[in-house]
Amino acid sequence: MEVIVRKLRAEDYEGLKSAMIEAYDGTGGIWREANIKKLLKIFPHGQLCVEVDGMVAACALSIIVQYKLFSDEHTYEEITGNYTFNTHDDDGDVLYGIEVFVHPDFRELRLARRLYDARKELCELMNLKEIKVGGRIPNYHKYSAELSPKQYIEKVKTKEIYDPVLSFQIANDFHVVRVLTNYLKGDVQSKEFAVLLEWSNIYYSRKKNSMSDSIIRLGLVQWQMRPFADMEKFFEQVEFFVDVLSEYKADFAVFPEFFNSPLLAEFNHMSEYESMRELAGKTKEIQAKISSYAIAYNVNIIAGSMPVMEDGKLYNISYLCHRDGKLSEYRKIHITPNETKYYGITGGDKIKAIDTDCGKIGILICYDVEFPELSRLMALDGMKILFVPYLTDTQNAYTRVRNCAMARAIENECYVAIAGCVGNLPGVNNMDIQFGQAAVFTPSDFAFPTNAVKAEATPNTEMTLIVDVDLNLLKELHHYGSVRTILDRRTDLYEVKRVSKQKQELRLKE
């Protein structure tokens, strides 16, 4: 006989279904294939099975939750998001067991113990605080007339009564936390009671950005357009702002779109098309210098955006210079008629959230924020803060960016920070006037400002805006908000999805 503990796979479902039918023996419904596929998609490492001679004989299903959102008085429906598993959170702190079953033909092999050992190993490997389960007490109905749930549990603990679930869990180092009432609807055997049990990971070390490390400090630079005598003077001004924001312990320093435009002055005798390509020749040096500032001042820097030449095409790129030395980028996707006419800029083709030491963030450049599909895809990838460096000449243009950024914050349940240039550049063609007002926007619910504006700078004045945002509030909003725009989407009617590179190329050919 060969016994293997491994991760569950989608192709295991038929064998899994047969094992569930035998294990439940008419006591409850079985998990549908769609449920299993959802779990495998969101948390493949947490779905385990035991294979005996090639047959699925036992299974354990689990999710990760931010447990503070649920407390010790939850129901099974609440912890699983009404069986949707939308409560799973990769940044959570507790591994929650939602199912364990063993085919009756194999119960003498103690396969459940193997699954529990595998769960404990997973909990330690992922540095999760503990494992929690809501354990049924299937033998309680035999004693309910004479014993309260508390009395029943005590007798199981002293081994006066045997309960196939609770006795097993206690034997596997789980300890009783409390009795849960109305835990699982229709559980007649347990009288809808359950026992909240936990196993603590003694190797756990508190993770960055858990519920108690959720405050992220944003530093936005409202950049004054001014002539610079040379590149060194430009770097002095950039470093000044980085230094200031670092002194205030900012996690992010954000510069505006094309904030290096003053350097176009030396090419003003050329056409706009040619001068922007000359400016692109300075981008590599600027990016390298700003990356060195990010490391030296210990702050993640979103270096506004800068022109970049690649394979004969001009792109508008925002670099995220991580404070650990890494480099990420976002290429502006939607190009305005002005940018097309004067500069011949090419749009990018990648939409993705970016991993940082403060969680997942997104970057959209100016006009891109007016297209809601981009930020929605990032939000579905886990984005919590969206940064929008922009460059607007008139108040009308700024209003478009501002109002769309506010909408993105509400519909995606995230923070949105916008930063732009102010002042004027009379010596640079097509960059003569600017209108800007840096701001941070929030969702619109009780935990946030009534106007959904966390903070905003004075319009058209060079300054910094320093704002703290709390990721904890977003997690609570996601589950308990007055409205829940991510959870309540009707994906049975519509969806937003990326188009593959092959389909993009096919459309271009057509």
FENRA-V256525 format. One record per backbone hydrogen bond with DSSP energy under -1.0 kcal/mol. NH is the residue of the N-H (numbers start at 0). CO is the residue of the C=O. E is the energy in kcal/mol with one decimal. If there is no record, write none. Layout:
((NH;CO;E) (NH;CO;E))
This chain:
((3;50;-2.8) (5;48;-2.4) (7;46;-2.9) (11;8;-1.8) (12;9;-1.5) (15;11;-2.7) (16;12;-3.2) (17;13;-1.9) (18;14;-2.0) (19;15;-2.5) (20;16;-2.4) (21;17;-1.8) (22;18;-2.6) (23;19;-3.0) (24;20;-1.7) (26;23;-2.2) (35;31;-1.8) (36;32;-2.6) (37;33;-2.1) (38;34;-2.2) (39;35;-2.4) (40;36;-1.6) (41;37;-2.4) (42;38;-2.5) (45;42;-1.3) (46;43;-1.1) (47;59;-2.8) (48;5;-2.8) (49;57;-2.2) (50;3;-3.3) (51;54;-3.0) (52;1;-2.9) (54;51;-1.6) (56;49;-2.8) (57;49;-1.2) (58;100;-2.4) (59;47;-2.7) (60;98;-2.3) (62;95;-2.1) (64;93;-2.5) (66;64;-1.2) (68;65;-2.0) (69;66;-2.3) (70;66;-2.1) (75;182;-2.4) (78;74;-2.3) (79;75;-1.6) (81;76;-4.0) (84;79;-3.4) (87;84;-1.7) (88;63;-2.8) (91;88;-2.4) (92;64;-1.5) (93;64;-1.9) (94;129;-2.5) (95;62;-3.1) (96;131;-2.5) (97;60;-2.0) (98;60;-1.4) (100;58;-2.1) (102;56;-3.4) (105;102;-2.5) (108;105;-1.7) (109;106;-1.0) (114;110;-1.8) (115;111;-2.5) (116;112;-2.4) (117;113;-2.1) (118;114;-2.2) (119;115;-2.3) (120;116;-2.1) (121;117;-2.1) (122;118;-2.7) (123;119;-2.1) (124;120;-2.6) (125;121;-2.4) (126;123;-1.1) (127;122;-2.6) (128;92;-2.3) (130;198;-2.6) (131;94;-2.3) (132;196;-2.1) (134;194;-3.0) (139;136;-2.3) (140;188;-1.7) (141;138;-1.4) (142;139;-2.0) (143;139;-1.2) (145;142;-1.5) (146;142;-2.5) (151;147;-2.7) (152;148;-2.6) (153;149;-2.1) (154;150;-2.0) (155;151;-1.9) (156;152;-2.5) (157;153;-1.8) (158;155;-1.2) (159;154;-2.5) (160;154;-1.5) (166;162;-2.1) (168;164;-2.3) (169;165;-2.5) (170;166;-1.8) (172;169;-1.3) (173;168;-2.0) (174;197;-2.3) (176;195;-3.3) (179;193;-3.3) (182;191;-2.3) (186;183;-1.9) (187;185;-1.9) (191;186;-2.3) (192;189;-2.0) (193;179;-1.9) (194;134;-2.8) (195;177;-2.6) (196;132;-2.7) (197;174;-1.8) (198;130;-2.4) (200;128;-2.2) (203;200;-1.7) (209;206;-1.2) (212;209;-1.7) (215;468;-3.0) (217;466;-3.6) (218;251;-2.2) (219;464;-3.0) (220;253;-2.7) (221;462;-2.9) (222;220;-1.2) (224;421;-2.8) (233;229;-1.4) (234;230;-2.6) (235;231;-2.2) (236;232;-1.7) (237;233;-2.1) (238;234;-3.0) (239;235;-2.0) (240;236;-1.6) (241;237;-2.2) (242;238;-2.9) (243;239;-2.3) (244;240;-2.6) (245;241;-2.3) (246;242;-2.2) (247;243;-1.2) (248;245;-2.0) (249;244;-2.3) (250;216;-2.5) (251;216;-1.5) (252;299;-2.7) (253;218;-2.7) (254;301;-2.6) (258;255;-1.2) (260;257;-1.9) (262;259;-1.8) (263;260;-2.7) (264;261;-1.6) (266;263;-2.2) (267;264;-1.6) (269;266;-2.2) (274;270;-2.9) (275;271;-2.1) (277;273;-1.7) (278;274;-2.4) (279;275;-1.7) (281;278;-2.1) (282;279;-1.0) (285;281;-2.1) (286;282;-3.2) (287;283;-2.1) (288;284;-2.1) (289;285;-2.6) (290;286;-2.3) (291;287;-1.7) (292;288;-1.7) (293;289;-2.3) (294;290;-1.7) (295;291;-2.6) (296;292;-3.0) (298;293;-1.6) (299;250;-2.1) (300;320;-2.4) (301;252;-3.0) (302;318;-2.7) (303;301;-2.7) (304;255;-1.0) (305;316;-2.6) (307;314;-2.4) (309;312;-2.8) (312;309;-1.9) (314;307;-2.9) (316;305;-2.6) (317;329;-3.1) (319;327;-2.8) (320;300;-3.1) (321;325;-1.9) (324;321;-1.7) (327;319;-2.3) (329;317;-2.2) (331;315;-3.0) (339;335;-2.3) (340;336;-2.8) (341;337;-2.7) (342;338;-1.5) (343;338;-1.1) (345;313;-3.6) (347;331;-2.5) (353;360;-3.4) (358;355;-1.5) (360;353;-2.6) (361;384;-2.4) (363;386;-2.3) (365;388;-1.6) (367;364;-2.3) (368;365;-2.0) (369;366;-1.9) (370;367;-1.8) (373;370;-1.2) (375;371;-1.8) (376;372;-2.1) (377;373;-1.8) (378;374;-2.6) (379;375;-2.3) (381;378;-1.6) (382;377;-2.1) (383;359;-2.6) (385;414;-3.1) (386;361;-2.9) (387;416;-3.1) (389;418;-2.5) (397;393;-2.1) (398;394;-2.6) (399;395;-1.8) (400;396;-1.8) (401;397;-3.2) (402;398;-2.7) (403;399;-2.0) (404;400;-2.3) (405;401;-2.2) (406;402;-1.8) (407;403;-2.3) (408;404;-1.7) (409;405;-1.7) (410;406;-2.8) (411;407;-1.6) (413;408;-1.6) (414;383;-2.3) (415;440;-1.9) (416;385;-2.9) (417;438;-2.7) (418;387;-1.6) (421;222;-2.6) (424;431;-1.8) (427;424;-1.9) (430;427;-1.6) (433;422;-1.5) (434;391;-3.0) (438;417;-1.8) (439;454;-2.6) (440;415;-3.2) (441;451;-2.3) (447;444;-2.0) (451;448;-1.8) (453;439;-2.0) (454;439;-1.3) (456;437;-2.9) (459;435;-2.7) (460;457;-1.0) (462;221;-1.1) (464;219;-2.3) (466;217;-2.6) (468;215;-2.8) (470;213;-2.7) (474;470;-1.8) (475;471;-2.2) (476;472;-2.3) (477;473;-2.4) (478;474;-1.1) (479;475;-3.4) (480;476;-2.0) (487;483;-2.8) (490;488;-1.5) (492;489;-2.2) (493;489;-1.9) (503;499;-2.1) (504;500;-2.3) (505;501;-2.1) (506;502;-2.4) (507;503;-2.0) (508;504;-1.9) (509;505;-1.9))
